[in-house]
């Protein structure tokens, strides 16, 4: 019996529990879980969120929360980190994926697979109406912040490089680029 794309993703989740499985544009992708440096960057961002006052769960930073995407009938992504509305638990729509309307920001830490993070994911997140998409680029030691989604694309793109400090749009979370890569 043939699998649906979602069925294939579920089978891969079960077969490879130490991997990240996503469906973008009807295609299943499987990536190994990230390394320790990747985890440290996420911890640094989470700590900055808590320091900035995100302690009452609205908004709330969470890791690896699946977002349902409008790019295909079974599409979803699992961003490394998201900032979501406090009532996000009430908005699970399918297959443990949450409605994009509760996502205020999604962040990906990329080390080698920038292609998807800079092409397919921005289009999918913009189409879903996610207001802010952030890519922490470990290869070039920069942070890209995309905002103002419209018609499946982000209209604004700001790059932050070494020595720069910036605030995540829509929050009071301040991050130093050098701190993320130290």
N, C-alpha and C positions, 0 to 999 in steps of 0.2 A: 504494500500500500504506500503510495507516494506521500511524502511529508509536505506540509505547508511550510512556508518560510518560518513562521513562528514555531512550528513543531520542530523544524531543524534547529532553530536557535535553542529551544528548550533541551533537545537531545545533546547539543554541544555543551550547554551549561552543566548537564549531568555528567557528561564524559570528561570534561575539562574544568573542574571546579576551581582551579587555580588560574583561570584565564578570564578575560573580559570578552563578552559576546555582545555584539550590537547588530542592528539591522538598519542600514541606510540605503534608501533607494531600492528596496527589495533585495539587497545583497547582504549576506551574513558576513561579518568580519569577526575574527577571533585573534585576540592579542594576549600574550602572556602578561601576568600581573607585573606591575612596575617594580623597579629596584628601590633600595633604601633611600637614595637621594631624592627620588620622586616623592616618596612618603614624607620626607623631611620638609620639602617645599609645601606640601599640603598642610602639614602640621603648622608651619610658619604662617600660612594664610589663615588657618583656623584660629590660631592664637591672636593674630591681628584683629580678626572679627570679634573675638571675645573681649579684647582690650578696648575695641571701639564701642563696646556696649551691647553687642548682640548676645544677650544672656537671658532674655525673657521670651525666647522662641518666636519673636515676630519683629524683624525677619530672623531666619535661622540658617546657619551654615551646616550643610550636610555633605557627606561624601558618598559617591557612587549610587545616587538615587536616579532610577530610570525615568526618562522623560519620553512620553509618547510623541511621535513626530508625525506631521501631516504629509510627509513626502511619499508615503506608501501605506497600504492597508495594515502591514505588520511592523512598520518602522518604529524604532526606538533607539535611544542612545543612553549611555551611562556615563555622564560627565564625571571627571575626577572630583569636582567639588561644585556645589550649587548653593546659591542663597535663595531660600524659598520663603513664601508667606507662612505665617504661623499655623494656619489651618490646612497645610498641605496634606496631612494624613486623611482628610475628608475628601480628597480629590484623586484617589486612585481610579483610573479609568479601565485598565485592562492589563492582564499579565504582569501585575506588580509594577506597572508604569503609571506615572502621574501626569495629570493634565498640565500642558505647558503654561497655562495661565498663572500657575502658582510659582513659576520660576522667575526670579528677578534678575539672576545672573548665573551663567555657567562658566566654569573654568576648566581648561585642559592643560596638563603639564605634558609637553611633548619633548621627546628626546631624539627620535629618528623618524617617526611616521608623521612628519608635518603635512604630507600631502592631504590626508583626510582631514586633519585639524584645520587646514587653511583653505580647503576647497569645499568638500562635501558637507562638513559639519557647519560651517558658517551659513551656508545656504539653508540647511535644514533648520537650524536654530532660528534664523531670521524668519523663515516661513512660519515657524511655530510662534513667532512674536516674542521671543526671549529678548528683553531690552538690552542686555549686555552679554557679550561673549568675550572671554579673556583667554589668550593662549600664552602660557609661560614656555618660551622656546629655549630649551636647555642647550641646544647646539650653538645658536648665535648669541646666547645670554641676553635676551631681550624679552620684553613683555608687550604683546599686541592687545589692544583694547578696541573692540568693535562695538559700536552703538548705533542706535536709530534704525531699527529694521524696517524695511519697506519692500514689498514685492519680491521677497525671497533673497534680499541682500542687505547688508549693513551699509548705511550711507556714510558713516564716519569710522575712520580707522586711525588710531594714534599708536605710535611705537615709542616705547620707553626703553632706553638703553642704560649702559653702565653709568653709575653716578646719579641717576635720576630717582626721584621719589614721586609717587603719584597716589591719587585717591581713587579707589574703585568707584565708578559712576553710580549714583543713587545710594551711596553709603558714606559713612565717615571712616571707612577702613583705609588707612594709609600704609603703603608698602614701599620699601626701598628695593630697587632692582638688585643692587649688590648684596643686600641681605638675603634675597631669595636664592642666590647662587653661592653663598659663602659656606 
